[in-house]
Amino acid sequence: MSNPLLVFWALFGRRDPVSRVPSRVHIESSSQASSTIFLVMRRMRTPLITLIVIFSISAVGLTLIPGVGPDGQAARISLFESFYFMSYTATTIGFGELPWPFTPAQRLWVTFSIYLSVIGWAYAIGSLLTLLQDRSFRQALALRRFTRKVARLREPFLLLAGYGRAGELLAKDFDALGQQLVVIDESSDRVDALDLGSYHSDIPGLVADAADPHHLSAAGLDHPFCAGVLALTNHDETNLAVTMTAALLRPDLPVVSRTVSAPIAERMHAFGTPTVVNPFDRFGEHLRLALNAPASYQLLTWLEAGPGAELPGRGRPPTEGRWVICGYGRFGREVTADLRAGGLDVTIIEPAERGESESGVIVGDASEPRVLARADLASAVGLVAGTDNDTTNLSMLAAARRLNPQLFLAARQNRPTSAALFEAMRLDALLVPTEVVAHEVYAQISTPMLWRFIQEMPARGDQWAADLIQRLRDNCGRQLPALWKVKLDGEQAPAIGGWLAEGRVVLGDLVRSPEDRERRLRVVPLLLLRDGQAVLTPDGETVLARDDELLFAGQGSERRELESTLVVDSTAAYVLFDQHIPSSWIWRKLSRKNPTTSAVADRGGTTTHHR
Amino acid sequence: MNLEKVIFGFFVLLAATLNFGFFIGDIANPAVHNIYELFAALAVSLIATVLKFGDRTQIGAVHLATSLVADLQLVAASVVWIWAEEISADGIDAGSTASVVSLSGGALLANLVSVVLLVTETVTFHRG
């Protein structure tokens, strides 16, 4: 039945064509590296000249000293022999091969020149080794190697600035998807971690400040295959600088930037249209979603967690009552605003006295039992431990749980090392800013359709989300299946093009198995995109049209079966209309009694082209 | 006055003069070509080459190239001399002397280009 070569062809043809944009501004990035190498050459001048002078003096001197030949006659050794002798003596090899025995005068000169030349060699080799150890020289070499590696990339890659916790999670996800990355990070430890990490592809990494446009350029910002820029360093200023550089030098590239500060986000938006991810802001929104629609929240976290993720549990947070928020920093403010917008009462505990006095703010250290008691936890329904200190957060949570075991506990985890402790606390909601960033960026960059789905999903309500989760579980198991998109155009779906134009292709028929059309493929269509309009979970009756884009969830084997339907004419005819048409073009020409022959014959040219 | 420029000019010029001193004379007569002069020319030429390391300007690059050519020619001349004197049965004869001297003549040309470059650089140098 299906020709494996065709499936191959479809797999490779499916890749999105890369827009080759010529770089607008070219930054000379190698000048820094070459200047260091010139500096090294300059520094080697003195040792090398010393060596040449010492050699010349020793060799000439040895030939000038009169010696005695084998026949007892006075004889001088030649310049060549003297040079040969000095070469093996000065380099401390010491063959001891002489044309004839030296006279005392010659021995005196040789003694002198041995000391001289050994010092010369030691000086020259010592200088060279020092230079090789030199930090700036090694950095220059590393930069050159990195620049060459990036320049040789011949596939679309993402430029990842900042390989922290979030960067690492993302790199793992994208590597699993086969997406090439280029990493730039300030810390050499992190770049070493990149080398040690077990990735499928070879990810070039550079230790450098990403805020420097030269470094970004070396990392491939003006490379025609650069497909996007991710600014995920821990410093807002650096992220702003990266966003700025990318927007000014490559306005055509998508930029995703992380920040925890609203003013910085504003400044980022001043440059082009970057996607700004604020983990605190997102956590507040997620918390609100979790309160209003637990199933939607469960679906959201599952889809964002990347391929192979386990289905997270569904929380049952209290929908009314009073919340207590400890820590009124940037995080606390975002969460408070979101909770208040959701119509909930909020009591705030803040250790430091602030200028403005707000209602419901208790000033004091929340880790002290006395202060917690003032917040009257017994009558509260939820507690958010949101300070930037993990120890404080943990002790607060433990105290709160003792006071009121029914509390819904949410917390912010600051350091990755505390992960085990927070897990042991068995919290109802946990914010790990780096993970939020990683999941968010993954959802936005991996497939734009997934992001569209996530944005439109909350509007569909909780029951719909619960049904969809059930459907996904029935079809694909508890692990998140691969998400992939199909565009029904001449390239990805050549076999059904004619029927699409006639409006005869129904989604429910398309997802039948090529082995046995009575069996449905275990895939779930998540989204149908037509002319910019999105339809979530299109049903089996949906009539498909040309250039429709579909986002499917399903295992790889099911995906391959669907792809063979889209590419192979005979499979498509069987799957869609239960008709058997010959696979070869000649037999198809001969058997004209088939009612669908007209549609097939119309595309005869393209079909033979694929074979 | 820049001491670095003095040393640089000294060695470039000395390489050319030594080379010229060895080259001048009947091309096939070993008596008028002193081997020590060839050795000195080679050593000074090597020093001049090292002095030209690490100059990033265009003229610096040409300087280095001429010096490398001179070194190559002089090393070849020395090897021919050694072969003739130590290895071949005939010793230093008119033919081998001619080879050595003509090779050093090539080096002389490269050294002259070096000197011309040096002079050009000095003449076109404008202060301020």
Interface residues (C-beta under 8 A of the other chain):
Chain A: S34 S35 F38 L39 V40 M41 R42 R43 M44 R45 L48 I49 I52 V53 F55 S56 A59 V60 T63 S78 L79 F80 E81
Chain B: I35 Y36 F39 A40 A43 L46 I47 V50 L51 F53 G54 D55 R56 W81 I82 E85 E86
